Amino acid sequence: MISKTISKIFTTDVKSVLTTDRLADTVALMEREGVSCVPVLDGKKPCGILTERDIVRAANERMDFASTAIGDIMISPVITVERSVDDLDIFEIYELMASNEIRHLTAVDEAGDIVGVVTQTDLIRWLNPEYFVSLKEVGKIMTPDVVTLTEDGSLVKAVSLMASAFISCVIIVSEAVPIGIITERDITRLAAKGVEFDENDVSRYMSSPVETVTVGCKLQDAVALMMEKGVRRLVVVDSDGLLTGVVTQFDVIKGLESEYVKALKAKVGETEGRLREVVRQLDEKSTYLDNILRSTTDEAIVTCSPDMTINYINPVAESFYNLPASEAIGMRIDEIHKRENVNPERVEETMSEVRKTGRSSYMINNGEGEDRQVLDVRISTIINKKGVPIGFGHFARDVTEITNAGEALRQSEARYRSLIDNIDMGITLIGSDYRILMANSFQHKLFERRPGYFVGKNCFEEFERCDGVCSYCPGTAAMETGRAAEVETEATLKDGRTVSVHIKAFPVMDESGKASGFIEVVQDITKRKDVEAERENMIGALMDAFERIKMLHGLIPICSYCKKVRDDDGYWSKVETYIEAHSDAHFTHSICSDCGDRLKEGELEEI
């Protein structure tokens, strides 16, 4: 009889507001658009709802409509239903609204963004004619207990009655004859006009005349009248026109409750056999899954209910925690944490993160030396097909070997780093794009930069002050040839000074044999260059001196008796005179010891 689902029913043209909007503006919007509610959004997600009933409450509490923010009066949180739940029939929508005591249901998409609103009017619009026929007459479903006021009653009294009794209307009567009605829609209309809800006569503001039907009116005709007049209730009178009750949209659709029960019974009857088959299949799947978890994974798996009670533990977990399944099932997961000496505060922080994000992790580190065991524990929320959390899964891996290897690697790296940083040469690791990946302490010291400064920067910009790769770059040659390359050049320091450096580059090859970068070893050779320059200068000076020396060469004729030397012109002169003329040498005169012994004392004095 009823086949329409929520995706076919809800209204998509929804007027919405924000929590910061003013109540006065929102009431004006509702009056202008003729809507009974407005969702309140945070971005595209509904965070509350404001209905005509809330406006009646605000009027009764004498709120200042101009200064009150929607966030201060809205109903929150808001009840929502996913548009994708296409198996949700009209009577199930009604049951959801009735159980939550609401008259408006917000529809959202899979992301939680609003896509529409379902109202009682929407439900009635989609009810099939046979539904009304089954309920027959208005008198069978109407509400006989009606709140009334006489025409000399006050508007403030009408508002008070509606707010305190949680009713949608007050009937104005004169000697039991309905002459007018004040509804939630009327209160919204008056609030939009800025009417003060004081002791004014209710007759000035009531809707009149009243739309009525008789007790014996067919329900189908009554609903047609509601849809034609655009009202949500009709006043019911007897044959004399006296007030008998009121029939509302809620009265019309509450018959869906029995339809809901009937539908549930039918569904149970139809699916009982299939349910047994599903149970059998689930039992088989559970057996398969249990065998998989027992034989094909090296992870310890423990699952627990939302209250942290363990309901499954696999053999790996039994071994990890030295806890048989027969003892573990029914325990709280906290007891395992306690056995493993896990800090309770750390566990609570982890579970808090899991509840927020759906997952988290922590480490268990027990024992020392050869008895040490390190477990990497991950916790995830277990959810059903509808996205509802139904428990938690704890997954642990033994990472002792990995942890020990990692620590050994870190120690090795520390030793390597210490060695590299204490070498008096600059060592730089550079990628194939000429970006610096690592530089040791000496390199930073040489160029007067703070530690870590070079990482990520271009080597040619930092070391050579160039806009592009240097033409003589040994790194380029090393990557192209696969062999070491070297060059001597000058580098410019931070303060503008230049130093002489020797650069040797070694290629870094990847697994395919392709160069992925290079290592540069830089040695400051400024002092060596200075010494070489000084040596060259000294050699030049000596060469100049040698060029100035007048060399004596060839046969020199000398007298064998007086030792005089004959020059090229044939003149004889003393030896010292000849040498002084042909060289830069000069002579001084004295008596050697042998001559001194032969000469007489008087002769020495003459000399």
VEXLUM-831463 format. One record per residue (C-alpha): residue number from 0; residue in three letters; x, y, z. Coordinates in pm, whole numbers, plus 50000, padded with zeros to 5 digits. Each point is the difference from the previous one (the first is absolute). Layout:
VEXLUM-831463
<NUM, ALA, <X, Y, Z>>
...
This chain:
VEXLUM-831463
<0, MET, <50000, 50000, 50000>>
<1, ILE, <50276, 50245, 50092>>
<2, SER, <50315, 49982, 49789>>
<3, LYS, <50144, 50349, 49993>>
<4, THR, <50344, 50040, 50160>>
<5, ILE, <50168, 50302, 50155>>
<6, SER, <50195, 50084, 49682>>
<7, LYS, <49665, 50056, 49826>>
<8, ILE, <49827, 50186, 50283>>
<9, PHE, <50224, 50268, 50147>>
<10, THR, <49985, 50367, 49895>>
<11, THR, <50323, 50114, 49837>>
<12, ASP, <49931, 50376, 49986>>
<13, VAL, <50106, 50066, 50358>>
<14, LYS, <50038, 50344, 50155>>
<15, SER, <50275, 49995, 50260>>
<16, VAL, <50171, 50239, 50244>>
<17, LEU, <50319, 50024, 50203>>
<18, THR, <50041, 49995, 50377>>
<19, THR, <50101, 50368, 49996>>
<20, ASP, <49688, 50118, 49814>>
<21, ARG, <49746, 50206, 50197>>
<22, LEU, <49668, 49848, 50106>>
<23, ALA, <49806, 50296, 49857>>
<24, ASP, <50151, 49950, 49654>>
<25, THR, <49937, 49625, 50011>>
<26, VAL, <49635, 50045, 50100>>
<27, ALA, <49957, 50242, 49710>>
<28, LEU, <50157, 49738, 49767>>
<29, MET, <49761, 49728, 50122>>
<30, GLU, <49697, 50230, 49958>>
<31, ARG, <50112, 50109, 49654>>
<32, GLU, <50069, 49645, 49876>>
<33, GLY, <49707, 49839, 50183>>
<34, VAL, <50213, 49727, 50162>>
<35, SER, <49952, 49842, 50340>>
<36, CYS, <50370, 49947, 50073>>
<37, VAL, <50350, 50104, 49895>>
<38, PRO, <50310, 49782, 50044>>
<39, VAL, <50298, 50172, 50163>>
<40, LEU, <50325, 49923, 49819>>
<41, ASP, <50368, 49986, 50083>>
<42, GLY, <50143, 50019, 49650>>
<43, LYS, <49779, 49751, 49816>>
<44, LYS, <49936, 49779, 50302>>
<45, PRO, <49686, 50040, 50217>>
<46, CYS, <50084, 50083, 50361>>
<47, GLY, <49648, 50094, 50118>>
<48, ILE, <49646, 50086, 49894>>
<49, LEU, <49754, 50282, 50075>>
<50, THR, <49625, 49927, 49977>>
<51, GLU, <49680, 50197, 50050>>
<52, ARG, <49968, 49835, 50340>>
<53, ASP, <50333, 50156, 50099>>
<54, ILE, <49866, 50341, 49895>>
<55, VAL, <49694, 49949, 50225>>
<56, ARG, <50239, 49915, 50284>>
<57, ALA, <50207, 50313, 49931>>
<58, ALA, <49685, 50215, 49998>>
<59, ASN, <49882, 49849, 50329>>
<60, GLU, <50340, 50067, 50160>>
<61, ARG, <49993, 50360, 49868>>
<62, MET, <50330, 49967, 49819>>
<63, ASP, <50135, 50297, 49809>>
<64, PHE, <49961, 49879, 49641>>
<65, ALA, <50232, 50273, 49869>>
<66, SER, <50300, 49903, 50218>>
<67, THR, <49954, 49626, 50051>>
<68, ALA, <50232, 49784, 49788>>
<69, ILE, <49866, 49681, 49846>>
<70, GLY, <50272, 49802, 50175>>
<71, ASP, <49847, 50102, 50336>>
<72, ILE, <49654, 49862, 49925>>
<73, MET, <50038, 49723, 49740>>
<74, ILE, <49947, 49632, 50084>>
<75, SER, <50327, 49809, 49986>>
<76, PRO, <50118, 49743, 49913>>
<77, VAL, <49770, 49947, 49706>>
<78, ILE, <49860, 49659, 49907>>
<79, THR, <50111, 49904, 49648>>
<80, VAL, <49961, 49711, 49759>>
<81, GLU, <50217, 49913, 49700>>
<82, ARG, <49845, 50049, 49658>>
<83, SER, <50174, 49681, 49887>>
<84, VAL, <49782, 49788, 50233>>
<85, ASP, <49758, 49920, 49717>>
<86, ASP, <49834, 49714, 50186>>
<87, LEU, <49853, 50243, 50256>>
<88, ASP, <49624, 50005, 49926>>
<89, ILE, <49746, 50264, 50098>>
<90, PHE, <49888, 49816, 50312>>
<91, GLU, <50365, 49956, 50108>>
<92, ILE, <50056, 50373, 49953>>
<93, TYR, <49690, 50064, 50213>>
<94, GLU, <50127, 49760, 50268>>
<95, LEU, <50334, 50183, 50008>>
<96, MET, <49824, 50336, 50037>>
<97, ALA, <49751, 49869, 50260>>
<98, SER, <50265, 49827, 50214>>
<99, ASN, <50204, 50323, 50011>>
<100, GLU, <49685, 50216, 50048>>
<101, ILE, <50083, 50219, 49701>>
<102, ARG, <49795, 50125, 49705>>
<103, HIS, <50293, 50072, 49768>>
<104, LEU, <50278, 49764, 49891>>
<105, THR, <50319, 50126, 49836>>
<106, ALA, <50139, 49795, 49709>>
<107, VAL, <50377, 49995, 49938>>
<108, ASP, <50235, 49839, 49749>>
<109, GLU, <50284, 49758, 50069>>
<110, ALA, <50229, 50290, 50100>>
<111, GLY, <49746, 50133, 50251>>
<112, ASP, <49911, 50303, 49786>>
<113, ILE, <49635, 50105, 49996>>
<114, VAL, <49796, 49903, 49693>>
<115, GLY, <49641, 50052, 50117>>
<116, VAL, <49733, 49992, 50270>>
<117, VAL, <49709, 49760, 50055>>
<118, THR, <49684, 50142, 50165>>
<119, GLN, <49661, 49854, 50090>>
<120, THR, <49861, 50178, 49694>>
<121, ASP, <50247, 49808, 49782>>
<122, LEU, <49886, 49671, 50150>>
<123, ILE, <49630, 50074, 49937>>
<124, ARG, <50072, 50107, 49642>>
<125, TRP, <50139, 49653, 49923>>
<126, LEU, <49739, 49789, 50182>>
<127, ASN, <49798, 49783, 49762>>
<128, PRO, <49617, 50041, 49985>>
<129, GLU, <49936, 49652, 50143>>
<130, TYR, <50168, 50111, 50320>>
<131, PHE, <49731, 50266, 50062>>
<132, VAL, <49726, 49757, 49905>>
<133, SER, <50121, 49757, 50266>>
<134, LEU, <49975, 50269, 50269>>
<135, LYS, <49655, 50111, 49870>>
<136, GLU, <49858, 50296, 50198>>
<137, VAL, <50153, 50306, 50170>>
<138, GLY, <49825, 49923, 50330>>
<139, LYS, <50204, 49683, 50037>>
<140, ILE, <50339, 50172, 50006>>
<141, MET, <49929, 50357, 50124>>
<142, THR, <50130, 50139, 50330>>
<143, PRO, <49693, 50075, 50220>>
<144, ASP, <50189, 50184, 50276>>
<145, VAL, <50032, 50352, 49862>>
<146, VAL, <50145, 50305, 50178>>
<147, THR, <49771, 50300, 49955>>
<148, LEU, <49972, 50371, 50082>>
<149, THR, <49705, 50231, 49980>>
<150, GLU, <50013, 50298, 49768>>
<151, ASP, <50077, 50234, 50289>>
<152, GLY, <50308, 49800, 50093>>
<153, SER, <50349, 50148, 49958>>
<154, LEU, <50268, 49926, 49744>>
<155, VAL, <50257, 49946, 50273>>
<156, LYS, <49772, 49737, 50156>>
<157, ALA, <49973, 49815, 49668>>
<158, VAL, <50379, 50000, 49967>>
<159, SER, <50039, 49877, 50358>>
<160, LEU, <49754, 49713, 49947>>
<161, MET, <50172, 49886, 49681>>
<162, ALA, <50347, 50013, 50157>>
<163, SER, <49911, 49825, 50325>>
<164, ALA, <49786, 49725, 49843>>
<165, PHE, <50227, 49949, 49696>>
<166, ILE, <49704, 50034, 49765>>
<167, SER, <49989, 50151, 49655>>
<168, CYS, <49677, 50201, 50030>>
<169, VAL, <49735, 50157, 50226>>
<170, ILE, <49635, 50011, 49882>>
<171, ILE, <49809, 50325, 50064>>
<172, VAL, <49634, 49924, 50081>>
<173, SER, <49678, 50186, 50065>>
<174, GLU, <49750, 49782, 50187>>
<175, ALA, <50176, 49684, 49878>>
<176, VAL, <49997, 50115, 49638>>
<177, PRO, <50350, 50036, 49849>>
<178, ILE, <50042, 50353, 49866>>
<179, GLY, <50378, 50014, 49956>>
<180, ILE, <50333, 49830, 50058>>
<181, ILE, <50349, 50100, 50112>>
<182, THR, <50272, 49769, 49860>>
<183, GLU, <50376, 49983, 50011>>
<184, ARG, <49998, 50144, 49648>>
<185, ASP, <49799, 50299, 50131>>
<186, ILE, <50253, 50060, 50279>>
<187, THR, <50281, 49992, 49741>>
<188, ARG, <49810, 50246, 49781>>
<189, LEU, <49938, 50238, 50292>>
<190, ALA, <50365, 49977, 50113>>
<191, ALA, <50115, 50087, 49649>>
<192, LYS, <49779, 50313, 50014>>
<193, GLY, <50148, 50098, 50337>>
<194, VAL, <49675, 49959, 50197>>
<195, GLU, <50047, 50012, 50377>>
<196, PHE, <49861, 49689, 50169>>
<197, ASP, <49824, 50179, 50282>>
<198, GLU, <49642, 50022, 50130>>
<199, ASN, <49852, 50085, 49658>>
<200, ASP, <49671, 49834, 49917>>
<201, VAL, <50056, 49673, 49822>>
<202, SER, <49706, 50075, 49768>>
<203, ARG, <50210, 50269, 49827>>
<204, TYR, <50267, 49750, 49892>>
<205, MET, <49818, 49667, 49956>>
<206, SER, <49947, 49841, 49658>>
<207, SER, <49634, 50012, 49911>>
<208, PRO, <49782, 49847, 49871>>
<209, VAL, <50109, 49653, 50104>>
<210, GLU, <50038, 49713, 49756>>
<211, THR, <49766, 49729, 50134>>
<212, VAL, <49880, 49649, 49920>>
<213, THR, <49732, 49789, 50156>>
<214, VAL, <50059, 49693, 50211>>
<215, GLY, <49873, 49773, 49723>>
<216, CYS, <50216, 50153, 49726>>
<217, LYS, <50202, 49749, 49803>>
<218, LEU, <50367, 50022, 50087>>
<219, GLN, <50097, 50013, 49633>>
<220, ASP, <49782, 50311, 49953>>
<221, ALA, <50141, 50162, 50315>>
<222, VAL, <50359, 49949, 49878>>
<223, ALA, <49908, 50141, 49659>>
<224, LEU, <49862, 50311, 50174>>
<225, MET, <50324, 50038, 50201>>
<226, MET, <50209, 49983, 49683>>
<227, GLU, <49769, 50244, 49817>>
<228, LYS, <49998, 50259, 50281>>
<229, GLY, <50365, 49952, 50092>>
<230, VAL, <49921, 49933, 50367>>
<231, ARG, <50127, 49731, 50234>>
<232, ARG, <49687, 49961, 50215>>
<233, LEU, <49620, 50014, 49971>>
<234, VAL, <49748, 50076, 50275>>
<235, VAL, <49743, 49719, 50038>>
<236, VAL, <49638, 50093, 50079>>
<237, ASP, <49679, 49805, 50048>>
<238, SER, <49681, 50040, 49803>>
<239, ASP, <49911, 50310, 50205>>
<240, GLY, <50336, 50167, 49928>>
<241, LEU, <50123, 49957, 50355>>
<242, LEU, <50369, 49929, 50066>>
<243, THR, <50072, 49627, 50025>>
<244, GLY, <50373, 49975, 49946>>
<245, VAL, <50284, 50069, 49761>>
<246, VAL, <50164, 49783, 49736>>
<247, THR, <50367, 50073, 49922>>
<248, GLN, <50253, 49863, 49757>>
<249, PHE, <50148, 49801, 50286>>
<250, ASP, <49658, 49838, 50063>>
<251, VAL, <49983, 49904, 49632>>
<252, ILE, <50337, 49832, 49982>>
<253, LYS, <50014, 49840, 50346>>
<254, GLY, <49808, 49711, 49851>>
<255, LEU, <50333, 49915, 49842>>
<256, GLU, <50104, 49857, 50336>>
<257, SER, <49777, 49698, 49953>>
<258, GLU, <50111, 49977, 49639>>
<259, TYR, <50358, 49996, 50124>>
<260, VAL, <49925, 49706, 50227>>
<261, LYS, <49824, 49816, 49719>>
<262, ALA, <50289, 50062, 49765>>
<263, LEU, <50251, 49878, 50256>>
<264, LYS, <49802, 49678, 50050>>
<265, ALA, <49980, 49949, 49626>>
<266, LYS, <50370, 50059, 49960>>
<267, VAL, <50079, 49760, 50282>>
<268, GLY, <49781, 49735, 49842>>
<269, GLU, <50150, 50050, 49656>>
<270, THR, <50359, 50006, 50116>>
<271, GLU, <49998, 49733, 50270>>
<272, GLY, <50123, 49733, 49757>>
<273, ARG, <50257, 50235, 49848>>
<274, LEU, <50115, 50096, 50350>>
<275, ARG, <50072, 49639, 50082>>
<276, GLU, <50199, 49972, 49678>>
<277, VAL, <50189, 50319, 50081>>
<278, VAL, <50079, 49867, 50347>>
<279, ARG, <50134, 49681, 49842>>
<280, GLN, <50212, 50200, 49755>>
<281, LEU, <50126, 50225, 50276>>
<282, ASP, <50096, 49697, 50203>>
<283, GLU, <50199, 49867, 49704>>
<284, LYS, <50161, 50338, 49940>>
<285, SER, <50088, 50025, 50369>>
<286, THR, <50165, 49658, 49981>>
<287, TYR, <50197, 50098, 49690>>
<288, LEU, <50101, 50334, 50153>>
<289, ASP, <50103, 49838, 50327>>
<290, ASN, <50222, 49753, 49812>>
<291, ILE, <50153, 50282, 49797>>
<292, LEU, <50074, 50203, 50311>>
<293, ARG, <50148, 49694, 50167>>
<294, SER, <50227, 49882, 49719>>
<295, THR, <50091, 50279, 49757>>
<296, THR, <50092, 50300, 50210>>
<297, ASP, <50288, 50075, 50233>>
<298, GLU, <49807, 50277, 50169>>
<299, ALA, <49847, 49969, 50343>>
<300, ILE, <49629, 50084, 49967>>
<301, VAL, <49772, 50083, 50292>>
<302, THR, <49650, 50141, 49955>>
<303, CYS, <49779, 50144, 50270>>
<304, SER, <49657, 50154, 50043>>
<305, PRO, <49943, 50374, 50056>>
<306, ASP, <50034, 49944, 50377>>
<307, MET, <50349, 49851, 49934>>
<308, THR, <49900, 49637, 50076>>
<309, ILE, <50204, 49752, 49792>>
<310, ASN, <49790, 49784, 49767>>
<311, TYR, <50269, 49852, 49773>>
<312, ILE, <50372, 49923, 50021>>
<313, ASN, <50204, 49813, 49739>>
<314, PRO, <50282, 49750, 50071>>
<315, VAL, <50274, 50255, 49924>>
<316, ALA, <49855, 50231, 50265>>
<317, GLU, <49978, 49708, 50243>>
<318, SER, <50374, 49946, 49948>>
<319, PHE, <50091, 50370, 50015>>
<320, TYR, <49814, 50062, 50322>>
<321, ASN, <50044, 49648, 50147>>
<322, LEU, <49624, 49988, 50045>>
<323, PRO, <49775, 49712, 49882>>
<324, ALA, <49677, 50092, 49820>>
<325, SER, <49789, 49823, 50263>>
<326, GLU, <50137, 50241, 50260>>
<327, ALA, <50010, 50311, 49779>>
<328, ILE, <49639, 49994, 49874>>
<329, GLY, <49794, 50210, 50238>>
<330, MET, <50300, 50187, 50144>>
<331, ARG, <50036, 50373, 49955>>
<332, ILE, <50278, 50109, 49765>>
<333, ASP, <50130, 50217, 50286>>
<334, GLU, <50114, 49685, 50178>>
<335, ILE, <50228, 49912, 49707>>
<336, HIS, <50141, 50353, 50009>>
<337, LYS, <50068, 49960, 50371>>
<338, ARG, <50173, 49663, 49946>>
<339, GLU, <50220, 50159, 49732>>
<340, ASN, <50089, 50299, 50224>>
<341, VAL, <49845, 50251, 49759>>
<342, ASN, <49954, 50347, 50148>>
<343, PRO, <49622, 50041, 50068>>
<344, GLU, <50015, 50369, 49908>>
<345, ARG, <50157, 49911, 49663>>
<346, VAL, <49723, 49746, 49937>>
<347, GLU, <49731, 50255, 50087>>
<348, GLU, <50158, 50256, 49764>>
<349, THR, <50009, 49736, 49726>>
<350, MET, <49636, 49898, 50048>>
<351, SER, <49895, 50366, 50003>>
<352, GLU, <50171, 50045, 49664>>
<353, VAL, <49836, 49680, 49867>>
<354, ARG, <49654, 50129, 50096>>
<355, LYS, <50073, 50326, 49815>>
<356, THR, <50182, 49878, 49688>>
<357, GLY, <49922, 49628, 49985>>
<358, ARG, <50359, 49882, 50053>>
<359, SER, <50320, 50047, 50201>>
<360, SER, <50308, 49806, 50113>>
<361, TYR, <50252, 49952, 50280>>
<362, MET, <50307, 49785, 50080>>
<363, ILE, <50048, 49731, 50266>>
<364, ASN, <50365, 49964, 50104>>
<365, ASN, <50077, 49728, 50254>>
<366, GLY, <50317, 49829, 50120>>
<367, GLU, <50366, 50070, 49935>>
<368, GLY, <50281, 49843, 49801>>
<369, GLU, <49914, 49667, 49839>>
<370, ASP, <49666, 49990, 50186>>
<371, ARG, <49887, 50332, 49859>>
<372, GLN, <49669, 50005, 49809>>
<373, VAL, <49859, 50300, 49809>>
<374, LEU, <49639, 49995, 49875>>
<375, ASP, <49849, 50254, 49761>>
<376, VAL, <49631, 50024, 50095>>
<377, ARG, <49738, 50160, 49775>>
<378, ILE, <49641, 50060, 50109>>
<379, SER, <49714, 50054, 49756>>
<380, THR, <49627, 50052, 50041>>
<381, ILE, <49785, 49715, 49869>>
<382, ILE, <49687, 50130, 49826>>
<383, ASN, <49702, 49827, 49846>>
<384, LYS, <49856, 50059, 49653>>
<385, LYS, <49800, 50298, 50125>>
<386, GLY, <50313, 50169, 50130>>
<387, VAL, <49915, 49937, 50367>>
<388, PRO, <50299, 49914, 50228>>
<389, ILE, <49954, 49654, 50153>>
<390, GLY, <50340, 49944, 50160>>
<391, PHE, <50375, 50029, 49968>>
<392, GLY, <50274, 49788, 49841>>
<393, HIS, <50350, 49979, 50152>>
<394, PHE, <50268, 49887, 49752>>
<395, ALA, <50356, 49938, 50125>>
<396, ARG, <50319, 49909, 49812>>
<397, ASP, <50327, 49883, 50154>>
<398, VAL, <50246, 50264, 49877>>
<399, THR, <50287, 49905, 50233>>
<400, GLU, <50240, 49911, 49716>>
<401, ILE, <49903, 50307, 49800>>
<402, THR, <50040, 50222, 50307>>
<403, ASN, <50340, 49852, 50087>>
<404, ALA, <50113, 50035, 49639>>
<405, GLY, <49875, 50358, 49996>>
<406, GLU, <50190, 50084, 50316>>
<407, ALA, <50314, 49838, 49860>>
<408, LEU, <49952, 50199, 49681>>
<409, ARG, <49958, 50322, 50198>>
<410, GLN, <50318, 49925, 50196>>
<411, SER, <50185, 49924, 49677>>
<412, GLU, <49866, 50319, 49850>>
<413, ALA, <50112, 50193, 50307>>
<414, ARG, <50352, 49858, 49968>>
<415, TYR, <50001, 50075, 49628>>
<416, ARG, <49879, 50352, 50066>>
<417, SER, <50263, 50053, 50269>>
<418, LEU, <50270, 49880, 49759>>
<419, ILE, <49877, 50219, 49717>>
<420, ASP, <49963, 50306, 50221>>
<421, ASN, <50351, 49969, 50142>>
<422, ILE, <50181, 49980, 49666>>
<423, ASP, <50176, 50325, 49907>>
<424, MET, <49854, 49988, 49651>>
<425, GLY, <49659, 50109, 49879>>
<426, ILE, <49777, 49705, 49906>>
<427, THR, <49673, 50062, 49819>>
<428, LEU, <49737, 49763, 49861>>
<429, ILE, <49831, 50154, 49696>>
<430, GLY, <49710, 49867, 49792>>
<431, SER, <49984, 49976, 49624>>
<432, ASP, <49802, 50325, 50001>>
<433, TYR, <50297, 50169, 50172>>
<434, ARG, <49806, 50050, 50324>>
<435, ILE, <50200, 49941, 50319>>
<436, LEU, <49880, 49701, 50202>>
<437, MET, <50263, 50004, 50276>>
<438, ALA, <50306, 50201, 50096>>
<439, ASN, <50240, 49932, 50287>>
<440, SER, <50113, 50241, 50269>>
<441, PHE, <50325, 50096, 49824>>
<442, GLN, <49807, 50111, 49690>>
<443, HIS, <49777, 50224, 50210>>
<444, LYS, <50303, 50132, 50189>>
<445, LEU, <50193, 50063, 49678>>
<446, PHE, <49718, 50212, 49857>>
<447, GLU, <49910, 50150, 50341>>
<448, ARG, <49642, 49866, 50002>>
<449, ARG, <49788, 49858, 50282>>
<450, PRO, <49960, 49618, 50017>>
<451, GLY, <49738, 49870, 49758>>
<452, TYR, <49991, 50322, 49797>>
<453, PHE, <50097, 49844, 49666>>
<454, VAL, <49739, 49721, 49990>>
<455, GLY, <49752, 50051, 49715>>
<456, LYS, <50199, 50279, 49833>>
<457, ASN, <50178, 49995, 49662>>
<458, CYS, <50372, 49927, 50030>>
<459, PHE, <50101, 50238, 49719>>
<460, GLU, <49818, 50291, 50166>>
<461, GLU, <50142, 49941, 50348>>
<462, PHE, <50358, 49896, 49919>>
<463, GLU, <50075, 50180, 49673>>
<464, ARG, <49753, 50293, 50003>>
<465, CYS, <49881, 49896, 49652>>
<466, ASP, <49651, 50005, 49848>>
<467, GLY, <50048, 49661, 49837>>
<468, VAL, <50208, 49684, 50009>>
<469, CYS, <50373, 50078, 49970>>
<470, SER, <50162, 49903, 49670>>
<471, TYR, <50292, 49840, 50184>>
<472, CYS, <49783, 49818, 50257>>
<473, PRO, <50174, 49670, 50088>>
<474, GLY, <49663, 49862, 50120>>
<475, THR, <49860, 50025, 49649>>
<476, ALA, <50302, 49814, 49863>>
<477, ALA, <49973, 49735, 50272>>
<478, MET, <49631, 49935, 49923>>
<479, GLU, <50062, 49986, 49624>>
<480, THR, <50302, 49769, 50012>>
<481, GLY, <49929, 49801, 50314>>
<482, ARG, <50355, 50077, 50119>>
<483, ALA, <50151, 50244, 50246>>
<484, ALA, <50085, 50346, 49868>>
<485, GLU, <50191, 50287, 50156>>
<486, VAL, <50079, 50366, 49953>>
<487, GLU, <50176, 50285, 50177>>
<488, THR, <49817, 50331, 50012>>
<489, GLU, <49912, 50289, 50224>>
<490, ALA, <49691, 50030, 50219>>
<491, THR, <49844, 50319, 50127>>
<492, LEU, <49923, 50018, 50373>>
<493, LYS, <49712, 50175, 50174>>
<494, ASP, <50204, 50317, 50059>>
<495, GLY, <50118, 50017, 49637>>
<496, ARG, <50346, 49854, 50057>>
<497, THR, <50124, 49728, 49767>>
<498, VAL, <50178, 49680, 50095>>
<499, SER, <50176, 49743, 49786>>
<500, VAL, <49839, 49657, 50013>>
<501, HIS, <50065, 49656, 49855>>
<502, ILE, <49672, 49825, 49913>>
<503, LYS, <49971, 49629, 49931>>
<504, ALA, <49662, 49855, 49904>>
<505, PHE, <49891, 49634, 50024>>
<506, PRO, <49685, 49874, 49821>>
<507, VAL, <49713, 49846, 50203>>
<508, MET, <49834, 49722, 49802>>
<509, ASP, <49652, 49855, 50053>>
<510, GLU, <49900, 49633, 49967>>
<511, SER, <49962, 50032, 49622>>
<512, GLY, <50352, 50138, 49963>>
<513, LYS, <49881, 50351, 49926>>
<514, ALA, <50161, 50295, 50178>>
<515, SER, <49760, 50145, 50257>>
<516, GLY, <50240, 50266, 50124>>
<517, PHE, <50356, 50045, 50116>>
<518, ILE, <50218, 50054, 50307>>
<519, GLU, <50231, 50301, 50000>>
<520, VAL, <50310, 50007, 50219>>
<521, VAL, <50134, 50353, 50037>>
<522, GLN, <50346, 50077, 50140>>
<523, ASP, <50113, 50351, 50085>>
<524, ILE, <50338, 50037, 49821>>
<525, THR, <50039, 50376, 50052>>
<526, LYS, <50313, 49960, 50217>>
<527, ARG, <50153, 49753, 49757>>
<528, LYS, <49936, 50240, 49714>>
<529, ASP, <50155, 50284, 50199>>
<530, VAL, <50315, 49789, 50066>>
<531, GLU, <50020, 49902, 49634>>
<532, ALA, <49969, 50363, 49897>>
<533, GLU, <50272, 50101, 50249>>
<534, ARG, <50224, 49726, 49865>>
<535, GLU, <49942, 50113, 49643>>
<536, ASN, <50079, 50356, 50099>>
<537, MET, <50326, 49889, 50168>>
<538, ILE, <50101, 49796, 49697>>
<539, GLY, <49935, 50300, 49778>>
<540, ALA, <50209, 50221, 50226>>
<541, LEU, <50288, 49749, 49991>>
<542, MET, <49977, 49978, 49625>>
<543, ASP, <50021, 50376, 49979>>
<544, ALA, <50309, 49991, 50228>>
<545, PHE, <50166, 49734, 49790>>
<546, GLU, <49937, 50202, 49688>>
<547, ARG, <50180, 50294, 50161>>
<548, ILE, <50307, 49795, 50095>>
<549, LYS, <50285, 50040, 49744>>
<550, MET, <50138, 49659, 49949>>
<551, LEU, <50384, 49938, 49940>>
<552, HIS, <50051, 49735, 49740>>
<553, GLY, <50255, 49876, 49744>>
<554, LEU, <50396, 50006, 50021>>
<555, ILE, <50150, 50282, 50208>>
<556, PRO, <50374, 50076, 49927>>
<557, ILE, <50187, 50060, 50328>>
<558, CYS, <50369, 50065, 50067>>
<559, SER, <50156, 49701, 50171>>
<560, TYR, <50232, 50224, 50195>>
<561, CYS, <49818, 50319, 50100>>
<562, LYS, <49650, 49860, 49949>>
<563, LYS, <49885, 50292, 49786>>
<564, VAL, <49717, 49931, 49755>>
<565, ARG, <49992, 50106, 49637>>
<566, ASP, <49667, 50143, 49881>>
<567, ASP, <49848, 49977, 49655>>
<568, ASP, <50185, 50317, 49893>>
<569, GLY, <50344, 49856, 50090>>
<570, TYR, <50052, 50205, 50316>>
<571, TRP, <50128, 49837, 50316>>
<572, SER, <49836, 50085, 50331>>
<573, LYS, <49978, 49860, 50348>>
<574, VAL, <49769, 49700, 50057>>
<575, GLU, <49770, 50195, 50234>>
<576, THR, <49973, 50280, 49752>>
<577, TYR, <49903, 49758, 49722>>
<578, ILE, <49737, 49819, 50215>>
<579, GLU, <49845, 50324, 50129>>
<580, ALA, <49969, 50115, 49637>>
<581, HIS, <49832, 49683, 49886>>
<582, SER, <49770, 49929, 50299>>
<583, ASP, <49825, 50158, 50295>>
<584, ALA, <50268, 49874, 50239>>
<585, HIS, <50228, 50234, 50198>>
<586, PHE, <50327, 49922, 50178>>
<587, THR, <50142, 50085, 50345>>
<588, HIS, <50371, 49949, 50080>>
<589, SER, <50175, 49822, 50291>>
<590, ILE, <50307, 49768, 50061>>
<591, CYS, <49949, 49631, 50023>>
<592, SER, <50186, 49813, 50271>>
<593, ASP, <50252, 49838, 49759>>
<594, CYS, <50111, 50335, 49855>>
<595, GLY, <50012, 50149, 50339>>
<596, ASP, <50257, 49739, 50109>>
<597, ARG, <50230, 50067, 49704>>
<598, LEU, <50003, 50381, 50015>>
<599, LYS, <50218, 50193, 50239>>
<600, GLU, <49847, 50223, 50260>>
<601, GLY, <50120, 50316, 49825>>
<602, GLU, <49851, 49885, 49674>>
<603, LEU, <49665, 49938, 50165>>
<604, GLU, <50002, 50353, 50131>>
<605, GLU, <50070, 50136, 49651>>
<606, ILE, <49711, 49802, 49863>>
